[in-house]
Amino acid sequence: MTEPPIEPFFSDIDDEEIRRERKKAKDLKNTAWWKNKRSNGICHYCGKKFKVEELTMDHLIPLIRGGKSVKANLVPACKECNFKKKHSLPFEKEFFQ
């Protein structure tokens, strides 16, 4: 039995809120918390090891889907995984294809 496709989502998040959350994320990138979080060089999604400077900050729940720039929603991700994930939630099937 095949699973039905995931329906596209429609965001009602305004541009100003996204701008504010991106600013918060940018500010968090300069903190000891973030430097420690990515210090092991491991991508949250694929588990591969990278140079620290090759990891990006990713929102588990994307901003466009209502996610916030809070520590519990931010993870280090390699550029490939971050690009593949885009606006998906980590559990959505299309992210893993």
Buried (B, 14 or more C-beta within 10 A) or exposed (E): EEEEEEEEBEEEBEEEBBEBBEEBBEEBEEEEEBEEBBEEBBBBBEEEEBEEEEBBBBBBBBBBEEBBBEEEBBBBBBEBBBEBBEBBBBEEEEBEE
